[in-house]
Amino acid sequence: MGWWDRLRGRRGGSGSRADGPDVSIDTGTVRAYLAEFARSRRGVEAYVEPATNMTATTVVLVAHDGEWTRRAVPSQQAAFEFARALGIPVYDVHLTGYPRRMREWTSRQRRR
C-alpha cells in the first residue's frame, strides 16, 4: 500500500484494520489469547485504550493480582463487545484510569 493510499484510508492485507495507524490484526488469535488469559486468572477486568496516531485501539486485561496483558483490537466497540461476551467488567481507561494493582504488579516484576 502506498503513502497516498494510506491517507485516503484504503485497506490492504488480511485481517481487520484497527483504528489508529495502518495495522492488520488477526482477530481470531487475539480473541483466543485474551479469552485464555481471562479463563486462567481470577478477577479479570478489561480496560479499553483508544487509538492514537502511533498505536491501534488496545484492550488491557488485568487480573486480581495485577498481572496484565495488552493486545490490539479492531475498534473500541469490538473491545467492549469482546469483554462483555466473556462476562468480565469493561472500562474506558480515559474515564477510570488504570488500577493500582496493575502498577504494583509491574513494579514487582521490574525488581525481579
N, C-alpha and C positions, 0 to 999 in steps of 0.2 A: 504494500500500500504506500502510495506516495504522500508527500507532505501536504499537497493541496487536498488530497482525498481525506486526510485526517481532519483538516479544517472544515470540510463540508460534512463530516460525520458519517462517511461511508464505513461500512464494517467489512472486515475480511477475516479469513481464518475460520476455525471451527470453535464450537462452544459459544457461550453467551458473552456479549461485550458488557463490561462493567461500566458503571458511572465513573467519571473521572478520566484518567489517562487511557489511552487505547491499549487495553489488555484483554486477552481471552481467558475465560475461566471455565474449567471443567467442572460444571456444577454437580455432576454425579459424584465425583471424587470428593469434592468439598463437603457435600451433604453427608456422605458416608463417614468421613473423618470426624466431622462435628457431632454427628449422631453417636458415634462410638465414644467420643470424649464425654458427652452428656450421659450416656448409659453407664459408663465405667466409674463415674465420680458422683459424690453426694452434693446436693445443694447447688447445682449449676444454674447460673443466670447468664443471660445474653445481654451484651452491650453493643449497640449499633453505632458505628463511626461513619459519618458521612464522607463522601468522596471529596478530595481536594484536587488541585492541579497536579499533584505529584503521586497521589495514592488513590486506588479504587475504593469504593464503599467496602467496609470490612465489618465483620462481626467478631466480637471477643467473647469467648465463653470463660466464665470464672467459676471455679468450684468452691466448696465451703471453706477449704483451707487456703484459698488464694491462688492455687495453681491455675494458670490461664493459657489459652491458645487463641490465635488470631488467624482468620482466613478472609480473603477477598470474596465478595459475593456480587452478583449482577446488579443489585439495587437495594436501597433501603427497604422497599416493600418486600422484596424477596427475603431479606434478613428477618424482618418481623414475622412474616408468614412461616418461615422455617422454624423459628423459636417457638411460635405458638403450636405448630404441628408436633413438636417434641414435648409440649406441655411444660415448658420452662418459662419463668418470668423474663420479659424482654424490656429493655430500657433504651432511650436515646441518650447517648453519652453526653451530649451537649446540655441536656436538662438535668441529669443526675450526677455526672462525673463518674470517676472510677471508684470502685470500693477500696477501702483502706487495706483490706486483706490481700488484694492483688499487689499493691505496692510493697507490703510487708513480705510477701512470698518472693517477689523479685529481689528484694534486699537480702533475704536469706540465701537465695541461690548465688548471688554475687559473692557473698562471704565464703562460700564453699570453695 
